[in-house]
Structures are given as structure tokens and as C-alpha cells.
Amino acid sequence: MTQQSTYPAVQAAVLVVEDEPLLRMLAVDIVEDAGFVAIEAADADAAVRILETRSDVGLVFTDVDMPGSMKGDRLAACVRLRWPPIRLIVTSGHCLGADLTLPSDCVFLPKPYAASNLIGMMERMLH
């Protein structure tokens, strides 16, 4: 008897946007442990450059508070405008989802988050 995997059958790329290196590494590990391809960006500007060159990104997981020309909530709005099919998860430890203006189909995940919650959200959004 074969054991059924909970991992996705097709690897979708998840763009992790987080300026704190340790938190980014943790998020990347969670994404990869869930069977997805992880791509890293330290800020929104780098994330946009990646999205302009890659067509395999299915989900952007971004922190709100970051250096650079835009914060994560503005990145989410930019992604929704320029790449409408891409799914969005926004996280923050400093504000609540209700405090932000986010695209209507964007999911807010407060920090600290459990790996199982992030994995469940990614699987629902990408399947």
C-alpha cells in the first residue's frame, strides 16, 4: 500500500518577501518543506524585479514592514494590478489585517504564525 502525500503534485513557486534574514530563512524552509519551490526577496523592489522575469510564481508571501520604495501592503496591491492570477498572503507582527488596505482576495496571517497555518493556506490557495 502506498502512502498518500500531502504535498502538491505540481511544484508551484512561492515568492517569500521578508527583510529579516532569519525570518526569511524560516519561511523559505516552511515553503520548501511543504513541497513548493521557494524564491527569496529581501524587499518589495527585489520582489517586483523577480516577478518581471519569472512566470512560475503562483503565490507571494510578504511581510508588511520592509525597507525600500514600498511596504508589503503596497506590494500586494502592485501584484494584484500587474499579475492578477498570483495569490497573496501578507503577514505582520506590528499591525492587524484590519489596519491595512489589502486586495479583497488577499489573506492576512499575523506573526508569529505556525508553519501548519502557512502550509494550509498555501495549499488551499494554490490548488
N, C-alpha and C positions, 0 to 999 in steps of 0.2 A: 504494500500500500504506500502510495506517495503522499508526502506531507504537502498540504497546500500552503503556498507562501502568501503572506500579507503584503508583499512588495508589489509595486506596479509592474505590469507586463512590459510596458514600453517606458524607457527612461526619458523622463521629461527634465529639462534643465530648469533649475531654480536659481535665480539671482539673489544672493544674500548681500544686502547693503547695510553695513554696520561699521562705524568708525572705530569702535573699541576692538583692538585685535583679538583679545581673549574671548570676547562675546561673539565675534565673527567666527573664530575657530570653532567654538561650541556649536553655533548654528549650522555651520558647514558640516560638522560631524553628524549632527542630527539629520540633516538633509540627506547625506550620503548613507547613513545607517538605514534610512527609510527606502533606499534604493533609487534615489533620484541623483542626477548629475548636479553638482553644486558649482556655481560660478561666484566669485567674490568681487565685491567693490567696497572701497573704504568711504566713498561719499556718493552723493547723487550725480555729480558731474561724471565720475567714472562709470556709474551705472548707465547713464544715457549713452555714453560712448560705446559701451558693451552692447546695449540694445540696438544701436545703429549698425552694428556689424554682425550680430548673431540672430538667426531666425528660429532657433530652437528653444528659446526661453518661453516657458509656459506659465511661470509664476515669479513674481518679485516679492521678496520678504524683506521689508525695510524698517529700520529704526526711524524715529521721528527726529531726534536731536542729532544733527551732524554738522560738521563744518562745510564750507563751500557755498555755492551760489543758491542752493535751495535745501530745505529740510525735507524729511521723508513724506510729509503730507503733500507738499508741492510736487515731489517726485511722483507720488501716486496719481495726482491729477494729470501730470505730464504723460505718464504711461497710459492712462485711460484715454487721453486725447490722441496720442500718436500711435499707440499699439493696443487698440480696444480688446483684442482677444486675450491678452495677458491677464491672468488672475493676480490679485493683490492682497497681501497680508501686511498690515502696519503694526508695529509694536512700539511701546514706550514704557519706561518706568517713571516718567515725570508728569505725564498727563493721562487723561482718560479719553477714550474714543469719542465721548460726547463733547469733549473740549475742542475737537478737531473738525475741520471741514474735509471730509473724505468722499471719494466717489461712492455712489449708492451701493455698489456691489463689492466694495472693499470690506475686508474683515479686520477688526481690531483685536489684537492679542496683547493684554497687559503683561509687563515684566514684573516679577520673574515668571516665566512660563515653564510648564512641564513639557518635556520632549514629546510625551504621548499626545498632548494637546496640539502641538505644532504638526506632528506627523498626521494626526487625524484630519486636521484642516487641509493640509496639502493633498492628502489622498482624496478627500471629498471634492476639492476644487479642481483637481487635475483628472478626475475620472468621471 
